[in-house]
Amino acid sequence: MYVCVCNAVTERAIRNLVAEGYHSLNEIQALTGCSGTCGRCTDHAEAVIEASLARPPRPTLPVIDPCGSLQMLKTA
């Protein structure tokens, strides 16, 4: 679902950025433009950030690629 229609920022994009370590609206706004145009999405964006911070981190699973090397895969 889109959070910021003006800049085409989705909930998934915000959740992914939070998982990468960006924990404030200012950081996410600098990367995506979210809430920087009209500002109507500010409350929704902050709610998505807070909810993402409250979620436990996704577990990392070992995966063997076709070449035989071990890689780590994050679950959805």
C-alpha positions, 0 to 999 in steps of 0.5 A, a space after each residue: 500500500 502506498 504511504 506517500 502518493 506524491 513520491 510513490 513510497 510504499 509501506 514495504 519500502 519504509 519497512 525495508 529501510 527500517 530493517 536496514 537501520 533507518 529509524 526516523 522519518 527524517 532519515 527515510 524522508 531524505 532517502 525517499 522524499 516521503 512526506 516532503 511534498 504535501 505532508 499529508 502522509 506524515 502520520 501514516 509514515 510515522 506509524 509504519 516506522 513505529 510498527 516496523 520498529 516494534 516487529 522482531 527482526 526477520 530471521 536469516 535462513 541458510 540457503 545453498 545456491 546452485 553453485 554450492 556456496 552457502 548464502 543467507 536469505 532473509 524470510 518475508 
